Amino acid sequence: MAEGLLHATGKRKTAVARVWLKPGTGQITINKRAADQYLTRDADRAMVMEPLVLTDLRDKFDIQVNVNGGGPSGQAGAIRHGISRALVDLDSGLREPLKKAGFLTRDSRMKERKKYGQPGARARFQYSKR
């Protein structure tokens, strides 16, 4: 590992984000695109920034992210998880506030599988009396 370069992995639903932090100006690059271009929803952008805002490290690091799988919301959650884990590797004193905010917990909720004899996971075909 290079000097000053931190790596961590974050997961959410089926998305996996590999996150690298290095000292810099606060620029975030996701899959070789600016974060503003990659994440179109404001809520997703805010989710990615939450650990940095909470720890007051918003403009201290350049963040490089490779993320695949899942959709935009799951990917944003995976990136947030990865950034949080990298920050804890940087400074173990940040563990307490990040843990309290719930950013270090891997959100294990997944899509429920479709069952046979039904159109969806819980939905049933309409009953016909006649």
N, C-alpha and C positions, 0 to 999 in steps of 0.2 A: 504494500500500500504506500502511495506517495505521501510525502510530508504535508500535513494540513488537509488531506483529503479524507472525508468520512463516507462510508457506504452503509446503507441499510435497506431492508426489503419491507414493503408494506403490502397488505392484502385486504381486500374487501369484495364480497360476493365472488365472482370469478376473475376479478382484475388483480394483477400483480404489478407492483411498481418497484423498480430498482432506483434508489435515490442516492446521488452523490452530492455532498456539501463541500464547498471549498471557500475560504475567505474571499470576500469580494464586495460587490455593491448592491446585492439584493435582486439580481437578475435571475428569473426562473425560466428554464428551457425544458419543454416537455416534448419528447419524440422529435427533437431538432427543430421545434417551433416555439415561438414565444408563448407564454402561458395564456396571454390575452387572446391569441389566435386559436389555441388548442381547446381551451375551455370557454365555451360561448356563453354559458349561463353565469350570472353574477353570483348565485348561491354556490356554485362549484368553485369559482375563483376564491370566494370568501372562505370556503371550507379548507382549501389548500393553504391559505395564509394563516389560519387560526393558531397553529402551534408557534409560528414566528411572532405573531402579534402578542400572544400570551406571555412569551418569554422575552419580549423586547429585543429580538434579534432580526427584525425585518430587513434592515439594510446592511447586515454584517456578512451575509453569505450569498454566493452564487450557487444556484441549485440546478443540477442536471438530472433529468428524470427520463427513464425508459419505462413505459407502461404499456401493457397489452392485456387483452381479455376484458370482458364485461362492457358496460356502457359508460357514458360520461359521468354519471353519479357514482357508480362503483369505482371508476378510475380515480375520481377526485378523493374519495374516501381512502383508497389505497395509497395515494400520494401523501395525504395527511398523516396516515399511519407510518409511512416510511420516513417522512421528515421528522416526526416525533421521536422515532427510534434512533435516528441519526443524532438528534440533539442530545438525547440521553447518553449516547456513546461519547459525545463531546464533553459533556459536563453532567456528572451524576446528580448534582444538586438540582437540576431541572426536572428530575424524575417526579418529585412530589407534585408540583403544579400540573404537569402534563398528565400524570396518573389521575389526579383529582378531576381534571376536565374530561377524562375518559378517552384521551387520544392514544394511549398505549395499549388499550384493549382491542384485540382483533375482533371485529364485529362478525360473529359467526352465522348471522342470518343468511340463509340461502333460499333460492327459489324452490318451492316444494314440487316434487316430481308429479307428472301426470299419471293417473291410474288408469288401468285398462277398464273398458266398459263405461267410461265417463269422458266427457269432452275436455275436462281440465283436472286440476288437482283436487278441487272440492266440488266443482259444479257437477250436476247430474243431468242426464238427458231428460227432456220434458216427459212427464208421465201422461199417457193417453189412455183414458178409460174405455173408449170405444174405437 
